[in-house]
Amino acid sequence: MRNRLQQDMALALKATLRSVVYEQLAVLDSFDRAFTTLPKEFEHFSWVDGVGMIQNQLYGILYRAGVTPIEAQGKKFNPIEHEAVAYDETSTYPEDTVTAELQRGYKLHDQVLRPALVKIARAPQAVAAGDTATEQTNTPSNG
């Protein structure tokens, strides 16, 4: 009975940690968006450095809890770690290579907590005049 209770408690704690950590990923996303859109003329302000330190502090806490970012840019598409939300017709990258990371993904103790939202390379296709079926295969469906 005691072992069963300990197992149940461990599972409940693990589920709670996963839930709390997942909610904090939205905060990290907000920091990333804020720094991505920060105008150049604001970069020298000390409050920007302070906000950056808060971001690093949050990332450090999550890292110590077992959270790590998923590598995406330039990697081969992995459906377990990546979610393709767009395609990029290009010959610059090999097919099924991640060309852009639209939202960072994270793992918690080597398990995917949230997949990275990515854009992947597709070989350019010659579109014949009036042939729209080929064009439609390059766009992810909504349903």
N, CA, C and O atoms as CSV, one atom per row, in Angstrom:
chain,resi,resn,atom,element,x,y,z
A,1,MET,N,N,0.828,-1.196,0.000
A,1,MET,CA,C,0.000,0.000,0.000
A,1,MET,C,C,0.872,1.260,0.000
A,1,MET,O,O,0.594,2.221,-0.718
A,2,ARG,N,N,1.931,1.239,0.817
A,2,ARG,CA,C,2.821,2.383,0.922
A,2,ARG,C,C,3.536,2.651,-0.415
A,2,ARG,O,O,3.651,3.800,-0.842
A,3,ASN,N,N,4.012,1.583,-1.066
A,3,ASN,CA,C,4.687,1.735,-2.361
A,3,ASN,C,C,3.743,2.318,-3.401
A,3,ASN,O,O,4.120,3.190,-4.183
A,4,ARG,N,N,2.519,1.827,-3.397
A,4,ARG,CA,C,1.528,2.330,-4.347
A,4,ARG,C,C,1.259,3.818,-4.113
A,4,ARG,O,O,1.155,4.589,-5.068
A,5,LEU,N,N,1.147,4.214,-2.865
A,5,LEU,CA,C,0.926,5.618,-2.514
A,5,LEU,C,C,2.110,6.474,-2.951
A,5,LEU,O,O,1.917,7.575,-3.466
A,6,GLN,N,N,3.335,5.983,-2.751
A,6,GLN,CA,C,4.522,6.723,-3.168
A,6,GLN,C,C,4.577,6.876,-4.690
A,6,GLN,O,O,4.951,7.933,-5.198
A,7,GLN,N,N,4.204,5.822,-5.412
A,7,GLN,CA,C,4.176,5.900,-6.872
A,7,GLN,C,C,3.145,6.915,-7.349
A,7,GLN,O,O,3.415,7.705,-8.253
A,8,ASP,N,N,1.972,6.892,-6.742
A,8,ASP,CA,C,0.925,7.845,-7.104
A,8,ASP,C,C,1.362,9.283,-6.823
A,8,ASP,O,O,1.105,10.181,-7.624
A,9,MET,N,N,2.019,9.496,-5.691
A,9,MET,CA,C,2.508,10.831,-5.335
A,9,MET,C,C,3.581,11.291,-6.332
A,9,MET,O,O,3.582,12.451,-6.742
A,10,ALA,N,N,4.479,10.402,-6.719
A,10,ALA,CA,C,5.530,10.744,-7.671
A,10,ALA,C,C,4.929,11.112,-9.021
A,10,ALA,O,O,5.373,12.071,-9.653
A,11,LEU,N,N,3.934,10.372,-9.468
A,11,LEU,CA,C,3.272,10.676,-10.736
A,11,LEU,C,C,2.542,12.014,-10.672
A,11,LEU,O,O,2.574,12.787,-11.630
A,12,ALA,N,N,1.893,12.287,-9.559
A,12,ALA,CA,C,1.181,13.557,-9.398
A,12,ALA,C,C,2.157,14.732,-9.393
A,12,ALA,O,O,1.881,15.765,-10.002
A,13,LEU,N,N,3.294,14.584,-8.713
A,13,LEU,CA,C,4.300,15.641,-8.689
A,13,LEU,C,C,4.883,15.873,-10.087
A,13,LEU,O,O,5.103,17.014,-10.493
A,14,LYS,N,N,5.126,14.800,-10.805
A,14,LYS,CA,C,5.670,14.908,-12.158
A,14,LYS,C,C,4.684,15.629,-13.080
A,14,LYS,O,O,5.085,16.486,-13.867
A,15,ALA,N,N,3.410,15.288,-12.985
A,15,ALA,CA,C,2.379,15.940,-13.807
A,15,ALA,C,C,2.253,17.416,-13.448
A,15,ALA,O,O,2.068,18.251,-14.333
A,16,THR,N,N,2.351,17.748,-12.164
A,16,THR,CA,C,2.271,19.138,-11.724
A,16,THR,C,C,3.469,19.928,-12.237
A,16,THR,O,O,3.311,21.047,-12.724
A,17,LEU,N,N,4.658,19.359,-12.131
A,17,LEU,CA,C,5.861,20.032,-12.634
A,17,LEU,C,C,5.731,20.291,-14.132
A,17,LEU,O,O,6.030,21.387,-14.605
A,18,ARG,N,N,5.289,19.293,-14.866
A,18,ARG,CA,C,5.124,19.423,-16.324
A,18,ARG,C,C,4.144,20.552,-16.647
A,18,ARG,O,O,4.391,21.349,-17.552
A,19,SER,N,N,3.052,20.620,-15.921
A,19,SER,CA,C,2.040,21.639,-16.151
A,19,SER,C,C,2.567,23.042,-15.850
A,19,SER,O,O,2.364,23.965,-16.639
A,20,VAL,N,N,3.233,23.199,-14.725
A,20,VAL,CA,C,3.760,24.515,-14.330
A,20,VAL,C,C,4.850,24.965,-15.300
A,20,VAL,O,O,4.889,26.128,-15.702
A,21,VAL,N,N,5.725,24.050,-15.670
A,21,VAL,CA,C,6.798,24.391,-16.600
A,21,VAL,C,C,6.212,24.773,-17.958
A,21,VAL,O,O,6.661,25.742,-18.570
A,22,TYR,N,N,5.227,24.034,-18.432
A,22,TYR,CA,C,4.607,24.322,-19.725
A,22,TYR,C,C,4.028,25.731,-19.745
A,22,TYR,O,O,4.155,26.442,-20.742
A,23,GLU,N,N,3.400,26.133,-18.657
A,23,GLU,CA,C,2.822,27.481,-18.578
A,23,GLU,C,C,3.900,28.563,-18.635
A,23,GLU,O,O,3.652,29.655,-19.147
A,24,GLN,N,N,5.090,28.270,-18.115
A,24,GLN,CA,C,6.172,29.258,-18.113
A,24,GLN,C,C,6.787,29.450,-19.494
A,24,GLN,O,O,7.454,30.455,-19.743
A,25,LEU,N,N,6.568,28.493,-20.393
A,25,LEU,CA,C,7.102,28.624,-21.750
A,25,LEU,C,C,6.497,29.833,-22.467
A,25,LEU,O,O,7.160,30.455,-23.298
A,26,ALA,N,N,5.265,30.161,-22.156
A,26,ALA,CA,C,4.634,31.342,-22.755
A,26,ALA,C,C,5.377,32.614,-22.328
A,26,ALA,O,O,5.477,33.565,-23.103
A,27,VAL,N,N,5.891,32.627,-21.106
A,27,VAL,CA,C,6.651,33.786,-20.626
A,27,VAL,C,C,7.968,33.890,-21.405
A,27,VAL,O,O,8.366,34.981,-21.812
A,28,LEU,N,N,8.642,32.749,-21.611
A,28,LEU,CA,C,9.870,32.763,-22.404
A,28,LEU,C,C,9.593,33.233,-23.830
A,28,LEU,O,O,10.376,33.990,-24.402
A,29,ASP,N,N,8.466,32.776,-24.405
A,29,ASP,CA,C,8.087,33.212,-25.754
A,29,ASP,C,C,7.901,34.728,-25.800
A,29,ASP,O,O,8.309,35.375,-26.764
A,30,SER,N,N,7.291,35.290,-24.770
A,30,SER,CA,C,7.076,36.738,-24.722
A,30,SER,C,C,8.402,37.492,-24.663
A,30,SER,O,O,8.566,38.517,-25.325
A,31,PHE,N,N,9.343,36.987,-23.875
A,31,PHE,CA,C,10.668,37.600,-23.832
A,31,PHE,C,C,11.324,37.541,-25.212
A,31,PHE,O,O,11.877,38.536,-25.680
A,32,ASP,N,N,11.263,36.382,-25.860
A,32,ASP,CA,C,11.871,36.237,-27.193
A,32,ASP,C,C,11.273,37.224,-28.184
A,32,ASP,O,O,12.002,37.876,-28.931
A,33,ARG,N,N,9.941,37.338,-28.195
A,33,ARG,CA,C,9.278,38.274,-29.112
A,33,ARG,C,C,9.669,39.718,-28.796
A,33,ARG,O,O,9.891,40.520,-29.703
A,34,ALA,N,N,9.751,40.039,-27.515
A,34,ALA,CA,C,10.104,41.406,-27.121
A,34,ALA,C,C,11.508,41.767,-27.611
A,34,ALA,O,O,11.716,42.863,-28.131
A,35,PHE,N,N,12.457,40.870,-27.452
A,35,PHE,CA,C,13.822,41.172,-27.882
A,35,PHE,C,C,13.969,41.126,-29.400
A,35,PHE,O,O,14.815,41.822,-29.961
A,36,THR,N,N,13.157,40.317,-30.063
A,36,THR,CA,C,13.204,40.255,-31.523
A,36,THR,C,C,12.706,41.555,-32.141
A,36,THR,O,O,13.222,41.990,-33.171
A,37,THR,N,N,11.716,42.172,-31.525
A,37,THR,CA,C,11.116,43.391,-32.078
A,37,THR,C,C,11.669,44.670,-31.446
A,37,THR,O,O,11.190,45.761,-31.755
A,38,LEU,N,N,12.655,44.555,-30.579
A,38,LEU,CA,C,13.235,45.723,-29.904
A,38,LEU,C,C,13.940,46.629,-30.915
A,38,LEU,O,O,14.842,46.182,-31.624
A,39,PRO,N,N,13.536,47.896,-30.986
A,39,PRO,CA,C,14.219,48.821,-31.906
A,39,PRO,C,C,15.688,49.004,-31.510
A,39,PRO,O,O,16.026,48.982,-30.326
A,40,LYS,N,N,16.536,49.180,-32.490
A,40,LYS,CA,C,17.985,49.341,-32.259
A,40,LYS,C,C,18.297,50.485,-31.302
A,40,LYS,O,O,19.234,50.391,-30.510
A,41,GLU,N,N,17.520,51.566,-31.369
A,41,GLU,CA,C,17.821,52.730,-30.527
A,41,GLU,C,C,17.563,52.481,-29.031
A,41,GLU,O,O,17.990,53.277,-28.195
A,42,PHE,N,N,16.869,51.385,-28.689
A,42,PHE,CA,C,16.608,51.078,-27.280
A,42,PHE,C,C,17.625,50.095,-26.693
A,42,PHE,O,O,17.654,49.897,-25.478
A,43,GLU,N,N,18.450,49.483,-27.526
A,43,GLU,CA,C,19.350,48.427,-27.056
A,43,GLU,C,C,20.343,48.895,-25.993
A,43,GLU,O,O,20.794,48.078,-25.191
A,44,HIS,N,N,20.690,50.150,-25.960
A,44,HIS,CA,C,21.696,50.629,-25.015
A,44,HIS,C,C,21.116,51.000,-23.643
A,44,HIS,O,O,21.879,51.317,-22.731
A,45,PHE,N,N,19.796,50.971,-23.475
A,45,PHE,CA,C,19.189,51.348,-22.197
A,45,PHE,C,C,19.411,50.264,-21.136
A,45,PHE,O,O,19.373,49.070,-21.434
A,46,SER,N,N,19.641,50.698,-19.904
A,46,SER,CA,C,19.911,49.752,-18.823
A,46,SER,C,C,18.691,48.902,-18.488
A,46,SER,O,O,18.844,47.765,-18.043
A,47,TRP,N,N,17.486,49.426,-18.691
A,47,TRP,CA,C,16.288,48.634,-18.386
A,47,TRP,C,C,16.168,47.448,-19.341
A,47,TRP,O,O,15.599,46.417,-18.983
A,48,VAL,N,N,16.698,47.590,-20.547
A,48,VAL,CA,C,16.690,46.474,-21.498
A,48,VAL,C,C,17.608,45.366,-20.976
A,48,VAL,O,O,17.275,44.184,-21.051
A,49,ASP,N,N,18.763,45.764,-20.449
A,49,ASP,CA,C,19.675,44.779,-19.850
A,49,ASP,C,C,19.001,44.089,-18.663
A,49,ASP,O,O,19.156,42.884,-18.464
A,50,GLY,N,N,18.256,44.862,-17.882
A,50,GLY,CA,C,17.547,44.285,-16.730
A,50,GLY,C,C,16.506,43.259,-17.150
A,50,GLY,O,O,16.384,42.200,-16.534
A,51,VAL,N,N,15.765,43.570,-18.189
A,51,VAL,CA,C,14.767,42.621,-18.694
A,51,VAL,C,C,15.465,41.371,-19.223
A,51,VAL,O,O,14.972,40.257,-19.042
A,52,GLY,N,N,16.606,41.555,-19.871
A,52,GLY,CA,C,17.389,40.412,-20.348
A,52,GLY,C,C,17.862,39.534,-19.195
A,52,GLY,O,O,17.884,38.308,-19.310
A,53,MET,N,N,18.237,40.160,-18.092
A,53,MET,CA,C,18.666,39.377,-16.915
A,53,MET,C,C,17.492,38.586,-16.328
A,53,MET,O,O,17.671,37.460,-15.864
A,54,ILE,N,N,16.302,39.170,-16.349
A,54,ILE,CA,C,15.113,38.444,-15.872
A,54,ILE,C,C,14.845,37.238,-16.771
A,54,ILE,O,O,14.524,36.153,-16.286
A,55,GLN,N,N,14.977,37.433,-18.069
A,55,GLN,CA,C,14.797,36.321,-19.005
A,55,GLN,C,C,15.811,35.214,-18.707
A,55,GLN,O,O,15.447,34.040,-18.651
A,56,ASN,N,N,17.073,35.582,-18.517
A,56,ASN,CA,C,18.107,34.592,-18.213
A,56,ASN,C,C,17.843,33.888,-16.891
A,56,ASN,O,O,18.100,32.691,-16.761
A,57,GLN,N,N,17.334,34.618,-15.915
A,57,GLN,CA,C,17.015,34.029,-14.618
A,57,GLN,C,C,15.907,32.994,-14.767
A,57,GLN,O,O,16.011,31.903,-14.207
A,58,LEU,N,N,14.854,33.312,-15.508
A,58,LEU,CA,C,13.766,32.362,-15.733
A,58,LEU,C,C,14.274,31.138,-16.492
A,58,LEU,O,O,13.947,30.005,-16.137
A,59,TYR,N,N,15.075,31.365,-17.538
A,59,TYR,CA,C,15.607,30.244,-18.297
A,59,TYR,C,C,16.477,29.367,-17.397
A,59,TYR,O,O,16.417,28.141,-17.497
A,60,GLY,N,N,17.282,29.968,-16.524
A,60,GLY,CA,C,18.131,29.205,-15.603
A,60,GLY,C,C,17.312,28.336,-14.660
A,60,GLY,O,O,17.667,27.185,-14.407
A,61,ILE,N,N,16.223,28.882,-14.140
A,61,ILE,CA,C,15.347,28.119,-13.244
A,61,ILE,C,C,14.753,26.925,-13.986
A,61,ILE,O,O,14.739,25.808,-13.468
A,62,LEU,N,N,14.262,27.168,-15.206
A,62,LEU,CA,C,13.668,26.076,-15.981
A,62,LEU,C,C,14.722,25.045,-16.384
A,62,LEU,O,O,14.436,23.848,-16.418
A,63,TYR,N,N,15.939,25.502,-16.690
A,63,TYR,CA,C,17.023,24.588,-17.049
A,63,TYR,C,C,17.357,23.670,-15.873
A,63,TYR,O,O,17.556,22.469,-16.055
A,64,ARG,N,N,17.416,24.235,-14.670
A,64,ARG,CA,C,17.700,23.420,-13.484
A,64,ARG,C,C,16.568,22.433,-13.188
A,64,ARG,O,O,16.787,21.400,-12.557
A,65,ALA,N,N,15.356,22.759,-13.648
A,65,ALA,CA,C,14.215,21.845,-13.480
A,65,ALA,C,C,14.207,20.766,-14.562
A,65,ALA,O,O,13.381,19.854,-14.513
A,66,GLY,N,N,15.126,20.858,-15.551
A,66,GLY,CA,C,15.224,19.832,-16.578
A,66,GLY,C,C,14.734,20.242,-17.953
A,66,GLY,O,O,14.599,19.396,-18.836
A,67,VAL,N,N,14.462,21.545,-18.155
A,67,VAL,CA,C,13.959,22.031,-19.436
A,67,VAL,C,C,15.142,22.411,-20.339
A,67,VAL,O,O,16.051,23.127,-19.920
A,68,THR,N,N,15.113,21.922,-21.574
A,68,THR,CA,C,16.130,22.271,-22.563
A,68,THR,C,C,15.447,22.594,-23.889
A,68,THR,O,O,14.429,21.990,-24.225
A,69,PRO,N,N,16.009,23.557,-24.657
A,69,PRO,CA,C,15.416,23.877,-25.954
A,69,PRO,C,C,15.692,22.762,-26.966
A,69,PRO,O,O,16.696,22.055,-26.876
A,70,ILE,N,N,14.792,22.625,-27.917
A,70,ILE,CA,C,14.949,21.654,-28.999
A,70,ILE,C,C,15.707,22.324,-30.136
A,70,ILE,O,O,15.350,23.421,-30.564
A,71,GLU,N,N,16.739,21.674,-30.619
A,71,GLU,CA,C,17.490,22.173,-31.774
A,71,GLU,C,C,16.610,22.050,-33.005
A,71,GLU,O,O,16.010,20.999,-33.230
A,72,ALA,N,N,16.523,23.097,-33.801
A,72,ALA,CA,C,15.656,23.040,-34.978
A,72,ALA,C,C,16.343,23.574,-36.227
A,72,ALA,O,O,16.439,22.856,-37.223
A,73,GLN,N,N,16.819,24.806,-36.202
A,73,GLN,CA,C,17.361,25.476,-37.384
A,73,GLN,C,C,18.456,24.641,-38.039
A,73,GLN,O,O,19.455,24.300,-37.405
A,74,GLY,N,N,18.255,24.312,-39.333
A,74,GLY,CA,C,19.254,23.564,-40.090
A,74,GLY,C,C,19.247,22.066,-39.866
A,74,GLY,O,O,20.003,21.341,-40.513
A,75,LYS,N,N,18.404,21.590,-38.960
A,75,LYS,CA,C,18.324,20.151,-38.666
A,75,LYS,C,C,17.338,19.479,-39.601
A,75,LYS,O,O,16.483,20.139,-40.192
A,76,LYS,N,N,17.455,18.165,-39.737
A,76,LYS,CA,C,16.489,17.393,-40.508
A,76,LYS,C,C,15.181,17.353,-39.719
A,76,LYS,O,O,15.188,17.190,-38.499
A,77,PHE,N,N,14.062,17.504,-40.425
A,77,PHE,CA,C,12.750,17.505,-39.792
A,77,PHE,C,C,12.530,16.203,-39.032
A,77,PHE,O,O,12.719,15.116,-39.578
A,78,ASN,N,N,12.131,16.322,-37.770
A,78,ASN,CA,C,11.825,15.187,-36.915
A,78,ASN,C,C,10.409,15.397,-36.392
A,78,ASN,O,O,10.189,16.304,-35.590
A,79,PRO,N,N,9.436,14.582,-36.825
A,79,PRO,CA,C,8.044,14.825,-36.429
A,79,PRO,C,C,7.785,14.701,-34.925
A,79,PRO,O,O,6.745,15.150,-34.443
A,80,ILE,N,N,8.693,14.114,-34.198
A,80,ILE,CA,C,8.527,14.019,-32.740
A,80,ILE,C,C,8.886,15.349,-32.077
A,80,ILE,O,O,8.237,15.762,-31.116
A,81,GLU,N,N,9.925,16.021,-32.593
A,81,GLU,CA,C,10.405,17.258,-31.989
A,81,GLU,C,C,9.946,18.520,-32.718
A,81,GLU,O,O,9.978,19.610,-32.149
A,82,HIS,N,N,9.521,18.379,-33.967
A,82,HIS,CA,C,9.155,19.534,-34.781
A,82,HIS,C,C,7.733,19.394,-35.300
A,82,HIS,O,O,7.266,18.290,-35.579
A,83,GLU,N,N,7.058,20.512,-35.425
A,83,GLU,CA,C,5.738,20.554,-36.057
A,83,GLU,C,C,5.839,21.491,-37.254
A,83,GLU,O,O,6.048,22.695,-37.099
A,84,ALA,N,N,5.689,20.922,-38.458
A,84,ALA,CA,C,5.794,21.723,-39.678
A,84,ALA,C,C,4.515,22.522,-39.860
A,84,ALA,O,O,3.424,21.960,-39.955
A,85,VAL,N,N,4.662,23.834,-39.907
A,85,VAL,CA,C,3.502,24.704,-40.105
A,85,VAL,C,C,3.591,25.459,-41.420
A,85,VAL,O,O,2.643,26.136,-41.818
A,86,ALA,N,N,4.735,25.346,-42.100
A,86,ALA,CA,C,4.903,26.007,-43.392
A,86,ALA,C,C,6.015,25.299,-44.167
A,86,ALA,O,O,6.864,24.614,-43.597
A,87,TYR,N,N,5.978,25.489,-45.476
A,87,TYR,CA,C,6.992,24.921,-46.360
A,87,TYR,C,C,7.716,26.040,-47.073
A,87,TYR,O,O,7.162,27.115,-47.307
A,88,ASP,N,N,8.963,25.769,-47.414
A,88,ASP,CA,C,9.789,26.737,-48.128
A,88,ASP,C,C,10.333,26.037,-49.365
A,88,ASP,O,O,11.205,25.174,-49.258
A,89,GLU,N,N,9.821,26.405,-50.549
A,89,GLU,CA,C,10.329,25.805,-51.778
A,89,GLU,C,C,11.686,26.422,-52.071
A,89,GLU,O,O,11.778,27.596,-52.430
A,90,THR,N,N,12.732,25.630,-51.918
A,90,THR,CA,C,14.089,26.125,-52.078
A,90,THR,C,C,15.021,24.991,-52.470
A,90,THR,O,O,14.781,23.827,-52.150
A,91,SER,N,N,16.073,25.349,-53.158
A,91,SER,CA,C,17.119,24.369,-53.457
A,91,SER,C,C,18.354,24.662,-52.613
A,91,SER,O,O,19.377,23.993,-52.755
A,92,THR,N,N,18.260,25.662,-51.734
A,92,THR,CA,C,19.362,26.032,-50.849
A,92,THR,C,C,19.591,24.975,-49.777
A,92,THR,O,O,20.731,24.713,-49.392
A,93,TYR,N,N,18.521,24.374,-49.301
A,93,TYR,CA,C,18.595,23.357,-48.257
A,93,TYR,C,C,18.151,22.014,-48.827
A,93,TYR,O,O,17.348,21.975,-49.759
A,94,PRO,N,N,18.665,20.910,-48.278
A,94,PRO,CA,C,18.132,19.608,-48.674
A,94,PRO,C,C,16.667,19.495,-48.246
A,94,PRO,O,O,16.248,20.148,-47.290
A,95,GLU,N,N,15.901,18.682,-48.941
A,95,GLU,CA,C,14.484,18.508,-48.616
A,95,GLU,C,C,14.325,18.008,-47.183
A,95,GLU,O,O,15.147,17.235,-46.691
A,96,ASP,N,N,13.260,18.458,-46.518
A,96,ASP,CA,C,12.932,18.125,-45.127
A,96,ASP,C,C,13.924,18.668,-44.107
A,96,ASP,O,O,14.057,18.123,-43.011
A,97,THR,N,N,14.622,19.747,-44.474
A,97,THR,CA,C,15.498,20.438,-43.531
A,97,THR,C,C,14.737,21.632,-42.979
A,97,THR,O,O,14.019,22.310,-43.715
A,98,VAL,N,N,14.890,21.890,-41.697
A,98,VAL,CA,C,14.231,23.045,-41.069
A,98,VAL,C,C,14.932,24.308,-41.545
A,98,VAL,O,O,16.127,24.495,-41.317
A,99,THR,N,N,14.168,25.177,-42.212
A,99,THR,CA,C,14.726,26.431,-42.727
A,99,THR,C,C,14.467,27.610,-41.792
A,99,THR,O,O,15.176,28.614,-41.853
A,100,ALA,N,N,13.466,27.497,-40.933
A,100,ALA,CA,C,13.166,28.576,-39.986
A,100,ALA,C,C,12.439,27.997,-38.777
A,100,ALA,O,O,11.619,27.087,-38.896
A,101,GLU,N,N,12.760,28.542,-37.628
A,101,GLU,CA,C,12.078,28.170,-36.390
A,101,GLU,C,C,11.113,29.310,-36.062
A,101,GLU,O,O,11.536,30.434,-35.792
A,102,LEU,N,N,9.818,29.008,-36.089
A,102,LEU,CA,C,8.808,30.036,-35.845
A,102,LEU,C,C,8.460,30.158,-34.369
A,102,LEU,O,O,8.077,31.231,-33.902
A,103,GLN,N,N,8.593,29.056,-33.635
A,103,GLN,CA,C,8.422,29.076,-32.174
A,103,GLN,C,C,9.310,27.976,-31.605
A,103,GLN,O,O,9.272,26.833,-32.061
A,104,ARG,N,N,10.094,28.330,-30.621
A,104,ARG,CA,C,11.029,27.375,-30.029
A,104,ARG,C,C,10.275,26.248,-29.323
A,104,ARG,O,O,9.245,26.467,-28.684
A,105,GLY,N,N,10.810,25.059,-29.455
A,105,GLY,CA,C,10.272,23.900,-28.756
A,105,GLY,C,C,11.147,23.557,-27.565
A,105,GLY,O,O,12.306,23.967,-27.500
A,106,TYR,N,N,10.592,22.804,-26.621
A,106,TYR,CA,C,11.338,22.471,-25.406
A,106,TYR,C,C,11.104,21.018,-25.009
A,106,TYR,O,O,10.069,20.423,-25.308
A,107,LYS,N,N,12.107,20.472,-24.322
A,107,LYS,CA,C,12.019,19.138,-23.734
A,107,LYS,C,C,12.091,19.281,-22.219
A,107,LYS,O,O,12.711,20.207,-21.695
A,108,LEU,N,N,11.453,18.358,-21.535
A,108,LEU,CA,C,11.555,18.258,-20.085
A,108,LEU,C,C,12.083,16.866,-19.795
A,108,LEU,O,O,11.387,15.875,-20.015
A,109,HIS,N,N,13.317,16.789,-19.298
A,109,HIS,CA,C,13.961,15.500,-19.033
A,109,HIS,C,C,13.902,14.576,-20.246
A,109,HIS,O,O,13.482,13.425,-20.132
A,110,ASP,N,N,14.317,15.070,-21.391
A,110,ASP,CA,C,14.402,14.305,-22.647
A,110,ASP,C,C,13.059,13.878,-23.217
A,110,ASP,O,O,13.024,13.065,-24.140
A,111,GLN,N,N,11.957,14.398,-22.699
A,111,GLN,CA,C,10.641,14.164,-23.290
A,111,GLN,C,C,10.145,15.490,-23.851
A,111,GLN,O,O,10.272,16.538,-23.219
A,112,VAL,N,N,9.580,15.422,-25.046
A,112,VAL,CA,C,9.111,16.651,-25.681
A,112,VAL,C,C,7.965,17.246,-24.861
A,112,VAL,O,O,6.927,16.618,-24.653
A,113,LEU,N,N,8.189,18.466,-24.409
A,113,LEU,CA,C,7.171,19.200,-23.670
A,113,LEU,C,C,6.302,19.983,-24.650
A,113,LEU,O,O,5.078,20.034,-24.522
A,114,ARG,N,N,6.968,20.591,-25.635
A,114,ARG,CA,C,6.281,21.324,-26.693
A,114,ARG,C,C,7.160,21.256,-27.935
A,114,ARG,O,O,8.329,21.637,-27.882
A,115,PRO,N,N,6.610,20.772,-29.066
A,115,PRO,CA,C,7.434,20.704,-30.284
A,115,PRO,C,C,7.707,22.101,-30.834
A,115,PRO,O,O,6.938,23.035,-30.605
A,116,ALA,N,N,8.803,22.224,-31.555
A,116,ALA,CA,C,9.138,23.485,-32.213
A,116,ALA,C,C,8.254,23.646,-33.443
A,116,ALA,O,O,8.057,22.697,-34.202
A,117,LEU,N,N,7.723,24.852,-33.639
A,117,LEU,CA,C,6.957,25.145,-34.846
A,117,LEU,C,C,7.960,25.604,-35.904
A,117,LEU,O,O,8.677,26.586,-35.709
A,118,VAL,N,N,8.002,24.881,-37.026
A,118,VAL,CA,C,9.061,25.113,-37.994
A,118,VAL,C,C,8.539,25.233,-39.417
A,118,VAL,O,O,7.411,24.857,-39.736
A,119,LYS,N,N,9.411,25.772,-40.252
A,119,LYS,CA,C,9.206,25.843,-41.699
A,119,LYS,C,C,10.239,24.891,-42.299
A,119,LYS,O,O,11.417,24.955,-41.950
A,120,ILE,N,N,9.804,24.012,-43.197
A,120,ILE,CA,C,10.737,23.036,-43.747
A,120,ILE,C,C,10.903,23.194,-45.253
A,120,ILE,O,O,10.012,23.674,-45.953
A,121,ALA,N,N,12.067,22.778,-45.725
A,121,ALA,CA,C,12.414,22.900,-47.139
A,121,ALA,C,C,11.718,21.830,-47.961
A,121,ALA,O,O,11.616,20.672,-47.555
A,122,ARG,N,N,11.253,22.238,-49.099
A,122,ARG,CA,C,10.697,21.342,-50.117
A,122,ARG,C,C,11.409,21.667,-51.413
A,122,ARG,O,O,11.756,22.822,-51.663
A,123,ALA,N,N,11.629,20.660,-52.236
A,123,ALA,CA,C,12.257,20.881,-53.532
A,123,ALA,C,C,11.332,21.734,-54.388
A,123,ALA,O,O,10.119,21.525,-54.386
A,124,PRO,N,N,11.891,22.691,-55.119
A,124,PRO,CA,C,11.048,23.518,-55.996
A,124,PRO,C,C,10.389,22.636,-57.052
A,124,PRO,O,O,11.009,21.737,-57.619
A,125,GLN,N,N,9.127,22.919,-57.292
A,125,GLN,CA,C,8.385,22.147,-58.286
A,125,GLN,C,C,8.002,23.072,-59.425
A,125,GLN,O,O,7.548,24.197,-59.215
A,126,ALA,N,N,8.196,22.568,-60.638
A,126,ALA,CA,C,7.799,23.345,-61.808
A,126,ALA,C,C,6.290,23.271,-61.928
A,126,ALA,O,O,5.720,22.183,-62.003
A,127,VAL,N,N,5.642,24.425,-61.947
A,127,VAL,CA,C,4.187,24.477,-62.024
A,127,VAL,C,C,3.805,24.734,-63.480
A,127,VAL,O,O,4.123,25.779,-64.047
A,128,ALA,N,N,3.120,23.766,-64.066
A,128,ALA,CA,C,2.664,23.920,-65.455
A,128,ALA,C,C,1.527,24.931,-65.487
A,128,ALA,O,O,0.813,25.104,-64.499
A,129,ALA,N,N,1.365,25.592,-66.614
A,129,ALA,CA,C,0.297,26.590,-66.762
A,129,ALA,C,C,-1.046,25.925,-66.525
A,129,ALA,O,O,-1.387,24.941,-67.182
A,130,GLY,N,N,-1.805,26.463,-65.584
A,130,GLY,CA,C,-3.137,25.945,-65.280
A,130,GLY,C,C,-3.141,24.746,-64.354
A,130,GLY,O,O,-4.215,24.229,-64.049
A,131,ASP,N,N,-1.979,24.273,-63.888
A,131,ASP,CA,C,-1.920,23.106,-63.007
A,131,ASP,C,C,-1.856,23.593,-61.561
A,131,ASP,O,O,-0.779,23.914,-61.060
A,132,THR,N,N,-2.999,23.647,-60.898
A,132,THR,CA,C,-3.040,24.131,-59.512
A,132,THR,C,C,-2.955,23.006,-58.512
A,132,THR,O,O,-2.773,23.267,-57.322
A,133,ALA,N,N,-3.078,21.765,-58.941
A,133,ALA,CA,C,-3.002,20.635,-58.004
A,133,ALA,C,C,-1.631,20.568,-57.362
A,133,ALA,O,O,-1.529,20.256,-56.176
A,134,THR,N,N,-0.573,20.853,-58.109
A,134,THR,CA,C,0.773,20.843,-57.562
A,134,THR,C,C,0.928,21.931,-56.519
A,134,THR,O,O,1.547,21.696,-55.481
A,135,GLU,N,N,0.387,23.114,-56.762
A,135,GLU,CA,C,0.482,24.200,-55.799
A,135,GLU,C,C,-0.218,23.862,-54.491
A,135,GLU,O,O,0.280,24.208,-53.419
A,136,GLN,N,N,-1.350,23.201,-54.559
A,136,GLN,CA,C,-2.118,22.902,-53.360
A,136,GLN,C,C,-1.408,21.897,-52.464
A,136,GLN,O,O,-1.656,21.893,-51.258
A,137,THR,N,N,-0.541,21.050,-52.996
A,137,THR,CA,C,0.143,20.078,-52.154
A,137,THR,C,C,1.225,20.717,-51.307
A,137,THR,O,O,1.729,20.068,-50.391
A,138,ASN,N,N,1.606,21.957,-51.569
A,138,ASN,CA,C,2.650,22.625,-50.817
A,138,ASN,C,C,2.137,23.381,-49.614
A,138,ASN,O,O,2.932,23.919,-48.844
A,139,THR,N,N,0.828,23.436,-49.431
A,139,THR,CA,C,0.254,24.194,-48.335
A,139,THR,C,C,-0.360,23.235,-47.334
A,139,THR,O,O,-1.185,22.400,-47.706
A,140,PRO,N,N,0.034,23.341,-46.047
A,140,PRO,CA,C,-0.585,22.464,-45.040
A,140,PRO,C,C,-2.073,22.728,-44.978
A,140,PRO,O,O,-2.518,23.873,-45.061
A,141,SER,N,N,-2.841,21.658,-44.830
A,141,SER,CA,C,-4.300,21.831,-44.767
A,141,SER,C,C,-4.729,22.260,-43.388
A,141,SER,O,O,-4.050,21.974,-42.403
A,142,ASN,N,N,-5.850,22.943,-43.311
A,142,ASN,CA,C,-6.373,23.411,-42.023
A,142,ASN,C,C,-7.295,22.381,-41.398
A,142,ASN,O,O,-7.693,22.575,-40.249
A,143,GLY,N,N,-7.641,21.359,-42.035
A,143,GLY,CA,C,-8.583,20.439,-41.421
A,143,GLY,C,C,-8.438,19.126,-41.928
A,143,GLY,O,O,-9.162,18.220,-41.513
